[in-house]
Amino acid sequence: MKFLIQNLLFKDQRGVTSIEYGLIAVAIAAFLMVVLYGDSNFITALQTKLQLLTSIILTAILTK
């Protein structure tokens, strides 16, 4: 009887993939919250770098 119950439990994997995908989604959401809204403020740093890149490109275009 014990073998039968263990055999049935190990074969029934129907919800495992859904749970794994759910855990991955939660981990990604938590990572994005830390990166985007953390103390270093990723958005502000990215915006500053893009503005610098824009000014460098405009200077290169206008000086030719």
DANORBEL-V839002 format. One record per pair of residues at least 6 apart in sequence whose ideal C-beta (glycine too) atoms are under 8 Angstrom apart, sorted by sequence separation. I is the first residue (numbers start at 1). J is the second residue. D is the distance in Angstrom with one decimal. If there is no record, write none. Layout:
((I J D) (I J D))
This chain:
((36 42 5.6) (35 42 5.2) (36 43 6.2))
